């Protein structure tokens, strides 16, 4: 849970008891929605409920941000990070859609017993998440939303503003001991102040923070007068905000008045920092990103820290606890306050400069994206994804030409690495026309955008859509970069792989050989990108070896596998997972040739690397165990084989689930082995 809950929470006893009654009905999936206007305290109510009733949910609490986010990806990430489960991309031979992957997550939830509370905070469109809601009876779903009457099947609690008594109680708490007696003395004025603010908790927070900073000679009457004057001034001088006012309720207008008073008392530096922060998505952001953006603007770091402190004290930003422990400070802006800040940013003389600094900061994060995407690496970048998406959606004009493709590639890679191909597709498809319009069809980045989209289509088995894109990228790279460039060889390999998957072996072999010959020729010429060329050569050798192995042309496959192994060790090192994969491929070849001693040696080497580098819970480690077990089984070393099969089955069941094709395959192998043992 990202929020600790407010220490000044008042009232809502009825709503909390109603939530408990609705969400803890036995024997059914209970779904409830807390609906209300922005600033009324929906998220706070959900936080208080979850904190107070944590013991009622031994199956865990899953808090998800459903506001304009990729909810399917969030659920998959949650499952992989907090349960150490590898969500399958393919199940029983069929590609899983994001919705099917989410269903797998709910079915394999840990712990396996006890009620689970799932909070979907900030739903803006029920259609986007309806198929992602869990169906098991142990799940309880709590939604927060500004929308009314979400669905007839969802029990709704309408969260209204506070009662006058509750509003006065909250204001008294917020102003602190220094002002408590003043509130009691000016009780009638305090009540009028609460009324002016529409009894909305967010407005009361802003005013409470404002008053807490004032000296004793201030009065509540003066505060109320300032608010009234502010509204008259707003109507006279701010046409843009008048348009905003038409969309706000009376209560939210009180928040706007309170925001304006706080805004006018901020230092100029603090104001411009607030304008910068409005560019972040309405999600958690890290202080280090703010620090990076302000450094690009050459702002004084001490002044920025003071500004953030001032914004926090005025309740214009919220501090959020970082559960991962990776960062010292994380913040969030209330969506309604963000709307006001964005108005200020749009009118700022520094607007373009702020956008460029923000965009550059977020794009810089993509340059540190881990490769490949793993369960561990997801956690290191997941908080940046909503903000990168914000740049990709609204601020591409602020991104330089050279970094434009990097932005979309990183977003696509993040989702593709988790098997969320539909989410990755969205970004890769947006990238192609944007690069074309901005850089033109003759730019190498356009070829890369085509290649990335083709790769994704190929992974999805959509070969007819992938082939013309691969061919277009190949032709463009040959024309613009020349046939001696490593990227041209990469395109040859990609198209060859496509033909191989389609069973067009002669065409695949011809392209594999062309890529191999080209890369060898480039290396003879000492290409400046020597390491990439070596890596391409290893890839070409391995791809051609795989083709020959599949065709049972073992005498042709073996020397290629050996060369690929040697090159992989040279480029990546003999402790790299790819080196273990090459070892395993060579061992498979030896196994099919009945060269069991050599196969066993290679299998064991691969096993040790994977255990050391990837750990004993990784599916690749289970693959090595299973491969070695199959070898022992063929040698009638049944007891040793059974031990390894059991270990592999335990890993795949735990990490991938009982229905994953790898688990099913290992299980069948184990059953077959036991039948052999019983007969022998």
C-alpha positions in Angstrom: 0.0 0.0 0.0 1.5 3.3 -1.0 -0.2 5.5 1.6 0.1 5.5 5.3 -3.2 7.3 5.9 -3.9 10.7 7.2 -3.4 11.3 11.0 -6.1 13.9 10.7 -8.8 11.6 9.4 -12.3 12.4 10.8 -15.8 11.2 10.3 -16.7 8.6 7.6 -17.6 6.0 10.3 -20.8 5.2 8.5 -19.0 4.7 5.1 -16.3 2.6 6.7 -18.9 0.3 8.4 -20.8 0.1 5.1 -17.7 -0.9 3.2 -16.9 -3.6 5.8 -20.5 -5.0 5.4 -20.4 -5.0 1.6 -16.9 -6.3 1.2 -17.0 -9.1 3.7 -20.1 -10.9 2.4 -19.3 -14.7 2.6 -19.3 -16.9 -0.5 -19.3 -14.3 -3.2 -17.0 -11.9 -5.1 -17.8 -8.6 -3.4 -17.2 -5.5 -5.5 -17.8 -2.1 -4.1 -17.1 1.4 -5.5 -16.5 4.6 -3.6 -17.7 7.4 -6.0 -17.4 11.1 -5.5 -16.0 14.3 -6.8 -12.3 15.1 -6.9 -11.0 16.2 -3.5 -13.7 14.5 -1.4 -11.3 11.9 0.0 -12.1 8.6 -1.9 -8.5 7.4 -1.8 -8.1 8.3 1.8 -11.3 6.4 2.7 -9.9 3.3 0.9 -6.6 3.7 2.7 -8.2 4.0 6.1 -10.4 0.9 5.4 -7.5 -1.2 4.2 -5.3 -0.1 7.2 -8.1 -0.8 9.8 -9.1 -4.2 8.3 -5.7 -5.5 7.3 -6.1 -8.6 9.5 -9.4 -9.5 7.8 -7.4 -10.2 4.5 -4.8 -12.9 5.3 -4.6 -13.5 1.5 -3.1 -10.0 1.1 -3.9 -6.5 0.0 -3.2 -5.5 -3.6 -3.3 -1.8 -4.3 -3.3 -0.8 -8.0 -3.5 2.6 -9.7 -6.3 2.4 -12.2 -6.1 6.0 -13.3 -5.2 6.1 -17.0 -2.8 3.3 -16.6 -2.1 -0.1 -18.1 -3.9 -2.0 -15.4 -3.1 -5.5 -16.9 0.6 -4.7 -16.8 0.3 -3.5 -13.3 -1.4 -6.7 -12.1 1.3 -8.8 -13.9 4.1 -6.8 -12.4 2.5 -7.0 -8.9 2.3 -10.8 -9.2 5.9 -11.2 -10.4 7.4 -8.8 -7.9 5.5 -9.6 -4.7 4.9 -13.3 -5.3 8.0 -14.3 -7.2 5.8 -15.9 -9.9 6.7 -15.9 -13.6 3.5 -15.1 -15.5 3.4 -17.3 -18.6 3.2 -15.8 -22.1 2.2 -19.0 -23.7 0.0 -21.7 -22.2 -0.7 -25.1 -23.7 0.6 -23.9 -27.1 -1.5 -20.7 -27.3 -0.4 -17.1 -26.8 -2.0 -15.5 -23.8 -3.7 -12.1 -24.1 -3.1 -9.5 -21.3 -6.6 -10.4 -19.9 -5.7 -14.1 -19.9 -2.4 -13.4 -18.2 -4.3 -11.4 -15.5 -6.7 -14.3 -15.1 -3.7 -16.6 -14.5 -2.5 -14.2 -11.8 -5.8 -14.4 -9.9 -5.9 -18.2 -10.3 -2.3 -18.6 -8.9 -2.6 -16.0 -6.2 -0.4 -16.3 -3.1 -1.1 -17.1 -0.3 -3.4 -19.7 -1.7 -6.0 -19.3 1.1 -7.7 -16.4 2.8 -9.6 -13.3 1.7 -7.8 -10.9 -0.7 -8.5 -7.2 -0.9 -7.9 -5.7 -4.3 -8.0 -1.8 -4.5 -8.4 -0.2 -7.9 -7.8 3.4 -7.2 -9.0 6.1 -9.6 -11.0 4.3 -12.2 -11.8 6.6 -15.1 -13.2 4.0 -17.5 -14.8 0.8 -16.3 -14.7 -0.8 -19.8 -10.9 -0.7 -19.6 -10.7 -2.9 -16.5 -13.9 -4.9 -16.4 -12.3 -8.0 -17.9 -9.4 -7.7 -15.4 -11.5 -8.0 -12.2 -10.9 -11.3 -10.3 -13.8 -13.8 -10.3 -12.8 -16.1 -7.4 -14.9 -15.9 -4.2 -11.9 -15.1 -2.0 -11.4 -11.7 -3.7 -12.9 -8.5 -2.5 -12.6 -5.5 -4.9 -12.7 -1.9 -3.8 -12.8 0.8 -6.4 -12.5 4.5 -6.2 -13.8 6.7 -9.0 -15.3 10.1 -9.9 -17.9 8.3 -12.1 -21.4 7.7 -10.8 -23.4 4.5 -11.4 -20.5 2.5 -12.8 -22.4 -0.7 -13.2 -25.6 -2.3 -11.9 -23.6 -5.2 -10.6 -21.3 -3.0 -8.5 -22.5 -1.8 -5.1 -21.8 1.9 -4.9 -21.1 4.1 -1.9 -21.6 7.7 -2.8 -19.0 9.7 -0.9 -20.3 13.2 -0.3 -18.6 16.2 1.4 -18.2 16.2 5.1 -21.0 17.2 7.4 -20.6 20.7 8.9 -19.6 19.2 12.2 -17.0 16.9 10.7 -15.6 19.7 8.5 -15.2 21.9 11.6 -13.5 19.0 13.5 -11.1 18.4 10.6 -10.2 22.1 10.3 -9.5 22.2 14.0 -7.1 19.2 13.7 -5.4 20.7 10.6 -4.6 24.1 12.0 -2.8 22.6 15.0 -2.6 23.5 18.7 -1.5 27.1 17.9 -4.9 27.8 16.2 -7.2 25.5 18.1 -8.3 28.1 20.7 -8.8 30.6 17.9 -11.2 28.2 16.1 -13.1 27.8 19.3 -13.3 31.5 19.9 -14.4 32.3 16.3 -16.5 29.2 15.9 -19.2 30.9 13.9 -16.6 32.3 11.4 -14.9 28.9 11.3 -18.3 27.3 10.3 -18.6 29.9 7.5 -15.1 29.1 6.4 -16.0 25.4 6.1 -19.1 26.3 4.2 -17.2 28.5 1.8 -14.9 25.5 1.1 -17.9 23.3 0.4 -17.0 21.0 3.3 -14.5 19.4 0.9 -11.5 17.7 2.7 -9.0 18.8 0.2 -10.0 22.5 0.5 -9.9 22.2 4.3 -6.4 20.7 4.1 -5.2 23.6 1.9 -6.6 26.2 4.3 -5.4 24.4 7.4 -1.9 24.3 6.0 -2.2 28.0 5.0 -3.4 29.0 8.5 -0.8 26.9 10.3 1.9 29.1 8.8 0.2 32.4 9.9 1.0 34.4 13.0 -1.4 34.8 15.9 -2.6 38.3 14.8 -4.3 36.6 11.9 -8.0 35.8 12.3 -10.4 33.3 10.7 -12.4 36.3 9.6 -9.4 37.6 7.7 -8.9 34.2 6.1 -12.5 34.1 4.9 -12.3 37.6 3.6 -9.1 36.7 1.6 -10.9 33.8 0.0 -13.9 35.9 -1.0 -11.6 38.6 -2.4 -9.7 35.9 -4.3 -12.7 34.7 -6.1 -13.7 38.3 -7.2 -10.1 38.9 -8.5 -10.2 35.5 -10.3 -13.4 36.4 -12.1 -11.9 39.7 -13.2 -8.5 38.8 -14.4 -8.3 35.1 -15.3 -10.4 34.2 -18.3 -8.8 30.7 -18.6 -9.6 29.9 -15.0 -13.2 31.1 -15.5 -13.5 28.4 -18.1 -12.2 25.9 -15.5 -14.7 27.2 -13.0 -17.6 26.1 -15.2 -16.6 22.5 -14.8 -16.1 22.6 -11.0 -18.7 22.1 -8.3 -19.2 24.8 -5.7 -17.1 22.7 -3.3 -14.3 22.4 -5.8 -14.4 26.2 -6.4 -13.6 26.5 -2.7 -10.5 24.4 -3.3 -9.6 26.6 -6.2 -9.8 29.7 -4.0 -7.7 28.0 -1.3 -5.2 26.9 -3.9 -4.9 30.5 -5.3 -4.3 31.9 -1.9 -1.5 29.4 -1.2 -0.1 30.0 -4.7 0.2 33.7 -4.2 2.2 33.3 -1.0 4.7 30.9 -2.6 8.1 32.2 -3.5 8.7 32.7 -7.3 11.1 29.7 -7.2 8.5 27.6 -5.5 5.9 28.6 -8.0 8.0 27.5 -11.0 9.0 24.3 -9.3 5.2 23.6 -8.9 4.8 24.3 -12.6 7.5 21.7 -13.4 5.9 19.1 -11.1 2.6 19.4 -12.9 4.3 17.7 -15.9 4.5 14.5 -14.0 1.7 12.0 -14.5 -0.7 11.7 -11.6 1.4 8.9 -10.1 4.2 8.6 -7.6 7.5 10.3 -8.7 10.9 10.2 -7.2 12.8 13.2 -5.9 15.9 12.2 -7.9 13.9 12.9 -11.1 12.9 16.4 -9.8 16.6 17.0 -8.9 17.7 15.9 -12.4 15.2 18.1 -14.2 16.1 21.2 -12.1 19.8 20.5 -12.6 19.2 20.7 -16.4 17.6 24.0 -15.8 20.6 25.2 -13.7 18.5 25.9 -10.7 20.1 26.1 -7.3 19.6 22.7 -5.5 19.2 24.3 -2.1 16.4 26.6 -3.4 14.7 23.7 -5.0 14.7 21.7 -1.8 13.2 24.7 0.0 10.6 25.0 -2.7 9.5 21.4 -2.4 9.4 21.7 1.4 7.1 24.7 1.0 4.8 22.9 -1.5 4.6 20.0 1.0 3.8 22.3 3.9 1.0 23.9 1.9 -0.4 20.5 1.1 0.2 21.1 -2.6 2.2 17.8 -2.9 2.1 14.7 -0.8 4.9 12.6 0.5 4.6 8.9 -0.3 6.5 6.1 1.4 8.7 4.1 -1.0 8.1 0.5 -0.1 11.0 -0.8 -2.2 13.5 1.1 -0.2 15.3 2.1 -3.3 14.6 5.8 -3.0 14.7 8.3 -0.1 11.8 10.5 -1.2 8.8 9.9 -3.4 5.9 12.3 -3.9 2.5 12.5 -5.5 0.2 15.4 -6.5 -3.5 15.2 -5.9 -5.2 15.0 -9.3 -7.3 18.2 -8.6 -4.3 20.2 -7.5 -2.4 18.9 -10.6 -5.2 20.4 -12.8 -4.6 23.8 -11.2 -0.8 23.6 -11.5 -1.1 22.6 -15.1 -3.1 25.9 -15.7 -0.2 27.8 -14.1 2.4 25.9 -16.2 0.5 26.5 -19.4 0.6 30.3 -18.8 4.3 30.3 -17.7 6.9 32.1 -19.7 9.2 29.1 -19.0 6.7 26.5 -20.2 8.8 25.2 -23.2 11.9 25.2 -21.1 10.2 23.2 -18.3 8.8 20.7 -20.8 12.3 20.1 -22.4 14.0 19.6 -19.0 11.2 17.2 -17.9 11.3 15.2 -21.2 15.1 15.0 -21.2 15.0 13.7 -17.6 12.6 11.0 -18.3 14.3 10.0 -21.5 17.6 9.7 -19.7 16.0 7.0 -17.5 15.4 4.9 -20.6 19.2 4.9 -21.3 19.6 2.9 -18.0 16.8 0.4 -18.8 18.0 -3.1 -17.9 18.5 -5.7 -20.5 16.8 -8.1 -20.5 13.7 -7.2 -18.6 13.5 -9.5 -15.5 11.4 -9.7 -12.4 14.1 -7.8 -10.5 14.6 -5.2 -13.1 10.9 -4.4 -13.5 10.9 -3.0 -10.0 13.7 -0.7 -10.8 11.9 1.1 -13.6 8.2 0.5 -13.1 7.5 3.8 -11.3 9.0 5.7 -14.3 6.7 4.1 -16.8 3.6 6.4 -16.3 5.8 9.5 -16.6 7.5 8.1 -19.8 4.0 7.4 -21.2 3.0 11.0 -20.3 6.0 12.3 -22.4 5.1 9.9 -25.3 1.5 11.0 -25.2 1.8 14.8 -24.8 5.3 16.0 -24.9 7.1 14.4 -28.0 7.7 17.9 -29.3 10.0 18.4 -26.3 12.0 15.3 -27.1 15.1 15.6 -29.4 15.2 13.7 -32.7 17.9 11.4 -31.6 16.0 10.4 -28.4 12.6 10.1 -29.9 12.8 6.4 -30.9 14.5 5.6 -27.5 11.3 6.7 -25.7 9.0 4.4 -27.6 11.5 1.5 -27.7 11.8 1.6 -23.9 8.1 1.6 -23.3 7.6 -1.3 -25.8 10.5 -3.3 -24.4 9.2 -2.9 -20.8 5.9 -4.5 -21.8 7.3 -7.0 -24.3 9.7 -8.3 -21.8 6.8 -9.3 -19.6 4.8 -10.9 -22.4 2.3 -8.1 -22.5 2.4 -7.9 -26.3 -0.8 -5.9 -26.7 0.6 -3.2 -24.5 3.9 -3.2 -26.3 2.2 -3.1 -29.6 0.5 0.2 -28.7 3.8 2.0 -28.4 5.6 0.3 -31.3 2.6 1.2 -33.6 2.6 4.8 -32.4 6.3 5.0 -33.0 6.3 4.1 -36.7 4.2 7.1 -38.1 5.7 9.5 -35.6 9.3 8.7 -36.7 8.2 8.9 -40.3 6.6 12.3 -40.0 9.4 13.7 -37.9 12.5 12.2 -39.4 11.4 10.9 -42.8 11.4 7.5 -44.5 15.1 7.5 -45.2 16.2 7.8 -41.6 17.8 4.7 -39.9 15.5 5.1 -36.9 12.5 4.6 -39.2 14.0 1.3 -40.2 14.4 0.4 -36.6 10.8 1.3 -35.8 9.7 -1.0 -38.6 11.9 -3.8 -37.3 10.7 -3.5 -33.7 7.1 -3.7 -34.8 7.8 -6.7 -37.0 9.6 -8.4 -34.1 6.5 -8.0 -32.0 4.2 -9.3 -34.7 6.5 -12.3 -35.2 6.4 -13.1 -31.5 2.6 -13.1 -31.7 2.7 -15.4 -34.6 1.4 -12.8 -37.0 3.9 -13.6 -39.7 1.9 -12.1 -42.6 2.0 -8.7 -40.9 5.7 -9.0 -39.9 7.1 -10.1 -43.2 6.5 -6.8 -45.2 7.9 -4.7 -42.3 11.0 -6.9 -42.1 11.5 -6.6 -45.9 11.0 -2.8 -45.8 13.5 -2.4 -42.9 16.0 -4.6 -44.7 15.8 -2.7 -47.9 16.0 0.7 -46.1 19.0 -0.3 -44.1 20.8 -1.6 -47.2 20.1 1.6 -49.0 20.9 4.1 -46.2 23.5 2.2 -44.0 25.0 -0.1 -46.6 25.2 -3.9 -46.6 28.3 -3.8 -44.5 26.5 -2.4 -41.5 25.7 -4.6 -38.5 22.0 -3.5 -38.6 21.7 -4.9 -42.1 22.9 -8.3 -40.9 20.4 -8.1 -38.0 17.6 -7.5 -40.5 18.8 -10.5 -42.5 18.7 -12.7 -39.4 15.3 -11.4 -38.4 13.7 -12.2 -41.8 15.4 -15.6 -41.8 14.0 -16.4 -38.4 10.6 -15.5 -39.7 11.0 -17.9 -42.7 12.3 -20.6 -40.3 9.2 -20.3 -38.1 7.0 -20.6 -41.2 8.8 -23.7 -42.3 10.4 -22.0 -45.4 13.7 -23.6 -44.7 15.5 -23.0 -48.0 14.7 -19.3 -47.9 15.8 -19.1 -44.2 19.1 -20.9 -45.0 19.9 -18.6 -47.8 19.5 -15.5 -45.6 21.3 -17.0 -42.6 24.3 -17.7 -44.9 24.1 -14.2 -46.4 24.2 -12.7 -42.9 27.0 -15.0 -41.9 29.1 -14.1 -44.9 28.4 -10.4 -44.5 29.4 -10.4 -40.8 32.6 -12.3 -41.5 33.5 -9.8 -44.3 32.8 -6.8 -42.0 35.0 -8.3 -39.3 37.9 -8.7 -41.8 37.6 -5.0 -42.5 37.8 -4.2 -38.8 34.5 -2.4 -38.5 34.5 0.3 -35.7 31.5 -1.5 -34.0 33.6 -4.6 -33.6 31.8 -6.0 -30.5 28.4 -5.7 -32.1 29.7 -7.4 -35.3 31.1 -10.3 -33.2 27.8 -10.6 -31.5 26.0 -10.7 -34.8 28.4 -13.4 -36.0 27.6 -15.5 -33.0 23.9 -15.0 -33.6 24.2 -15.9 -37.3 26.2 -19.1 -36.5 23.7 -20.2 -33.8 20.6 -19.5 -36.0 22.0 -21.5 -38.9 23.0 -24.3 -36.5 19.5 -24.4 -35.1 18.1 -24.8 -38.6 20.5 -27.7 -39.4 19.8 -29.3 -36.0 16.0 -29.1 -36.7 16.7 -30.8 -40.1 18.8 -33.5 -38.4 21.9 -32.3 -40.3 24.0 -32.8 -37.2 27.4 -32.8 -39.0 26.7 -29.3 -40.3 25.2 -28.0 -37.0 28.0 -29.1 -34.7 30.9 -26.8 -36.0 28.5 -23.8 -36.0 27.4 -24.4 -32.5 31.0 -24.7 -31.4 32.0 -21.4 -33.1 28.9 -19.7 -31.7 29.8 -20.9 -28.2 33.4 -19.6 -28.5 32.3 -16.2 -29.8 29.6 -15.8 -27.1 32.2 -16.6 -24.4 34.5 -14.0 -26.0 32.0 -11.2 -26.3 29.8 -11.8 -23.2 32.0 -14.0 -21.0 31.6 -17.5 -19.8 29.4 -16.6 -16.9 26.6 -15.0 -19.0 23.2 -16.7 -19.4 23.6 -16.6 -23.2 26.7 -18.7 -22.8 24.8 -21.2 -20.8 22.1 -21.3 -23.6 24.8 -22.0 -26.2 26.2 -24.8 -24.0 22.7 -26.3 -23.6 22.2 -26.2 -27.4 25.4 -28.0 -28.0 24.5 -30.6 -25.3 21.2 -31.2 -27.1 23.0 -31.9 -30.3 25.3 -34.4 -28.5 22.3 -36.0 -26.8 20.6 -36.7 -30.2 23.9 -38.1 -31.5 24.0 -40.4 -28.5 27.3 -38.8 -27.3 26.1 -39.0 -23.8 29.4 -38.3 -21.9 29.9 -35.1 -23.9 26.3 -34.1 -23.5 26.4 -34.6 -19.7 29.5 -32.4 -19.4 27.9 -29.5 -21.3 24.5 -29.9 -19.5 26.3 -29.7 -16.2 28.3 -26.6 -17.2 25.1 -24.9 -18.3 23.3 -25.9 -15.1 26.1 -24.4 -12.9 26.1 -21.1 -14.8 22.3 -20.8 -14.5 22.3 -21.7 -10.9 25.0 -19.1 -10.1 23.7 -16.3 -12.3 19.9 -16.8 -12.5 19.3 -18.6 -9.2 17.6 -21.9 -8.4 14.1 -20.5 -8.9 14.6 -19.5 -12.6 12.8 -21.4 -15.4 16.1 -21.7 -17.3 17.6 -23.5 -14.3 14.6 -25.9 -14.5 15.2 -26.4 -18.2 18.8 -27.5 -17.4 17.6 -29.9 -14.8 15.0 -31.4 -17.1 17.5 -31.7 -20.0 20.0 -33.5 -17.7 17.2 -35.7 -16.4 16.2 -36.7 -19.9 19.8 -37.7 -20.5 19.9 -39.9 -17.4 16.6 -41.4 -18.3 18.0 -42.5 -21.7 20.9 -44.2 -19.9 18.4 -45.9 -17.5 19.8 -43.9 -14.5 16.2 -43.7 -13.3 16.8 -42.6 -9.7 19.0 -39.7 -10.7 16.6 -38.7 -13.5 13.6 -38.8 -11.1 15.4 -36.6 -8.6 16.1 -33.9 -11.3 12.6 -34.1 -12.8 11.1 -33.6 -9.3 13.3 -30.5 -8.8 12.4 -29.1 -12.2 8.7 -29.8 -11.6 8.8 -28.0 -8.2 10.4 -24.9 -9.8 8.0 -24.7 -12.8 4.9 -25.3 -10.7 6.0 -22.6 -8.2 7.2 -20.0 -10.8 5.1 -20.7 -13.9 2.0 -22.5 -12.5 0.5 -26.0 -13.0 -1.0 -25.2 -16.4 2.1 -23.8 -18.0 3.3 -25.9 -21.0 6.7 -26.4 -19.4 5.2 -27.7 -16.2 2.9 -30.0 -18.1 5.9 -31.3 -20.2 8.0 -32.0 -17.1 5.1 -33.7 -15.4 4.5 -36.0 -18.3 8.2 -36.8 -18.5 8.2 -37.7 -14.8 5.1 -39.9 -15.2 6.7 -41.7 -18.2 9.9 -42.2 -16.2 7.9 -43.7 -13.3 6.2 -46.1 -15.6 9.5 -47.2 -17.0 10.8 -47.8 -13.4 7.8 -49.8 -12.4 8.2 -52.1 -15.5 11.9 -52.5 -15.0 
